[in-house]
Amino acid sequence: FPIAIMASYLLYGSGVVVGGATFLVAAPIVVSGIGFTAGGIAGGSIAASMMSMWAPTVAGGVVATLQSVGAAGLGATGTAVVSSVGSVVGVGVSAAVDALYN
């Protein structure tokens, strides 16, 4: 393989791994940071504003799902979804870098 093709494979592969890992690490931090914590929704937080704005909240809704993630973590399905979205974003960034330099 020519070196340019190998470099592209490395770039895109790195984008998949770094994007997926970054989203996987960042998701629980962001969810907790906006106020969905293990102890419940933090008063005065963005989460509290969301809850009051969308009251009454329903099971399976956005607020309920984020609170579940804040309390119990992502779970297997959440982990798969978040890392997949991160991988797609990583490939997009890799494509932009590849287009910029090639």
N, C-alpha and C positions, 0 to 999 in steps of 0.2 A: 504494500500500500504506500502511496505517496505520503510524505510527512504532513501535508495540509489536511488530508483525509483523517489521518490518525489524530491530529490536533483537534479536529472537529468532533470526533468520537469522544475524546477525552473531555472536551468542553461540555458537550451535551450530557455525558455520563456524570460529570461533576455537578452539573446543574440539577439533575434528578436527585442525587444523593444529598447535596447541600440544601436544596429547596425543601425536600421532604423532612430532613432532620431539623431544619430551622423552624418550620411550622409546627412540628411535633413538640419541640421544646417551648416555643413561644405561646402556643394556644392556652395551656393551663395558666401561664403567667398573666396573659391578657385577660382571661376570664376572671381570675382572682382580682386583678388590678382594677377592673371596672366595678367590683363589688359583689360578685357571686362567690362567696366563701364557704368553707366547710361548716361554719357556724350559722349560715343563713345569709340573707342579703344585708349588706352593710348599710347602715343608715346614712343618708346624705350622699350616697354614691350614684353613679350613673345607673347601676342596677336598680336602685330604689326609685329613681326617676322613671325607668322603663316600666317597672312594676305598677307605679301609680298611673302612668300614662295609658297602659294597656289593660288596666283593671276592668273586669275580673280576668285573671289569667286562667288559661285552660291547660289541662294535662296535655303534654306533647307540644305545647306552644313554645315560642322563642324563650320567654322568661323561664318557664319550667325546665326546658332543656338546658339552658345555660346554668341554672341553679343546680341541676343534677350534675353537670360537668364540674361545677365549682365544689360541690360536696363530695362527689365520689370519683372524679377523674373522667377521662374520655371513654374508657371501656374499649373493647376490641373493635367495634364498628366505628366509633369516633376516631380511634387511632388510625384506622385504615383510611377513612375519609380525609382527615386532616393531613396525613402524610401524602396522600395522593394529590390533593389540591396543591400542597407545597411543591411536589415534584413537577406538576404541570407549570406552576409559576417559575420554577427553576429552569425548566426547558425554555420557557418564553424569554427569560433573561438571557439564557445561553444563545438563543436564536438572535436576539438583538445584538449581543456582543459579536457573534459570528458575522452578522450582516455589516456591522460597523467596521470590522477589520478585514473583511474579504470582499 
